């Protein structure tokens, strides 16, 4: 027989922990109830078990990954090449968790998490502000001026480059005369790409030197 106090405590414990019950072995459930009854600390056990495992430690994991996020060219750069408009719209909609770039000094990846648009008194965007850390509870404010977001040229023998916004068809041979590519055996393609990229919620954040093969694999997994 159990007292009214014990029954109320166990009933409260059952309803609060119900979403986790199907994940627990029966022995653990019986042990939890036994300890709670002996020590009369049902609520202490409840909050220690209920709250700790369900709180994400990384900002990028604070929302589930959307099924429609595939890392396509449109999602990475925008379909019409208006990169800044796409970036500001994505931040306003809360669909991206971080902005990444490559440090020009060390070639390592660096990020701004939880981006927010900072505007002047007239409402014109002048900067992106956020956190340098992806971990909840760690704060280090970062600001990137809007003018720092630029396009840079890339040249590649891969014809997929031409499919990028601001991509160019194979360069005519006459404009390559006098360059290091004049005698290149394959057609060369060019494009203008932004010096930043997005991390969507639920994606793994790549870390390290962009020249490292493992980091390149991590970047490929983004899409």
N, C-alpha and C positions, 0 to 999 in steps of 0.2 A: 504494500500500500504506500502511496505517496501523498504528501501533504498538499494543500492548495497552493502553497508557495512554490513547492517543487514542480507541480504540474504547470503552473503559470510560467515558470522559468524555462522549463523544457519546451513548452509550446512556443514561447517567444523565440527560443533558440532554433526550433524547427523551421518556423516561417522565415526567419532572417537568413538562415544558412541554406535554405532549400535549393537555390541555384547551384550550390557546390556539392550537394549530397551525392549526386550520381557519380561524382569523380572520386569519392572517398571510399576506401576499403571498409567493409563492415566493422572490422576490429577497431579501426580508428574512431568510428562513430560511437561505438560502445564505450571506448576509453574516454572520449570527450565527455559524454554524459556522466560517467562514473566520477571523473575528477570534479566536474561541476557540482555534483550533488554532495561530494565529501567536503569540498572546500567552500561551498556557498559563494563561488566567484563566477557564476555563469556569465555575467556581463563583462567582466575583465577578459575572460577567454573569448567571448563573442567578438569584442572589438579588436583584439589582437589577431584573431584568425580571419575575421571578415574584412577588415580594412586593409591590412598590409599587402596581401597578394594582388589585390585588384587595382592598386594605384600604379600607373605607369611611371617609370623613372626617367624616360626620355620624351622630350616634346614631340619628336617625330612619330612616337607610338601612341600619342594621346587620342588619335582618331584612327579608325580602321582604314586599310587601303581600299580605295574605291575600285570596283570591278572594271570600270571603263578606263582606268589609268594603265596604259600599255607602253608608254614611252615613245609614242609615234612622233614623227617629225612635227606634225601640227601641235602636239602637246608640248614639245620641247622648244619650239621656236615661234609658233603661231603660223597659221596657214598663209597669211598675206604679208608676212615679214615685218609687221608693225610690232617689234619686240617690246618696246617700252609700254605701249598701250596694253599689250597682252600681260606683261608683268604686273602693271598696276591693277588691272582687272582681276588677275588671279589672287593678288594679295587682298584686295577688297572683298572678294568672294570667299576668302579663307580656304582655298583649295591647295595651297602650297605651304609646306612646313619650313622650308629653308631655301636660301639662295646660295649657290656654290660658285667658286671661282678658283683660279690657279694663281698662287703667289708668284709674281714676276721675279722675285729674288731667289726663292728656294724651290720653285716648281712643285710645291706641295699644295694639296687642296685645302681651302679654307672656306668657312661657312658663316652665314648670318642666319640664326634661327628665330622663329616667331616674328617674321618681318612685318613692319607696319610702315605706312606711307606718312611722311612728315611734309606738311605743306606750309607755305607762307601765309600771310594774313589774307591774301587774295584767293587762297585755295589752290594755288599752283604747286604741284609736287616739287620739292627741292631735295629730298633725301629719303633714303630707306633706313629705318632704325630697327634694331633687334638685339638679340642676345648672342654672344660668342660661344656660349655653352648650350649643348643639347640636353643637359641634365637639369631636371627640376630642382630648384633650391640654389642653383649656382647662377650668379648674375654678373654679367660683364657687358655693358652697353656698347654696341657697335653702330656706327653711322657711315653710310655710303652715299656720297653725293650723287644726285641724278646724272651729273656730267661724267661720272666715272663709268657709267654703263655705255660701252662703245661696241662697234663692230670691228672685226679684224679679218684680213684675207687668209684663206687657206688654198693651197694648190695640191692636187692629188691626181693620181692616175686612175682612181676609182670613179667610174661614171656616175655612181650614186651621189656624188657631190653636186652634180648639176641639178639634182632633184630638190636640193635645199632652197629655201627662199633666198633670193638674190644670187642664185647659182648661175653659172655661165656654161655655155656649150664648150666643146673642146676648143682650145686656143688655136687660131690659125698659125701656121708655121712661120709666117713672116714677122709676127710680133714677138716671136721667141728668138729671133736672130740677135746674137750678141749677149745672150743670157746663158746661165748654166744649164738651162733646159733645152737649148737649141738642138742637141743631138739625142734627146730622150727618145727611146724606142717606142713609147706608147703615147696615146693622146693624153693631154693634160687638161684637167677641169679645174675650175675655180669657184669660190663662193665667199660671201661675207657672212660670218657667224658672230653671234654675241659673245662677249667675254664673261658670260655668266650662264648658269644652268639651274634648273629647278630640282628640288627634292620634294616629292609629294608625301603626304601622310602615309605611313605604313611601309615606306621604302627604306632599305638599309642604306646608311650613309657611308659612302666610300671614304677611306682615309689613307693618306700617305703621299708619296711622290708620284706625280702623274706619269713619269717615265717607267715606273715599275710595272712589270707584267701583271702582278696580282691586282694592282690598282686598276689597270685597264680592264681586267675581267670584272671587277666590281662596277666599273662604269658601264660596261656592256649590260649588266644585269638590270640597270635602270631603264633600259629600253633601246 
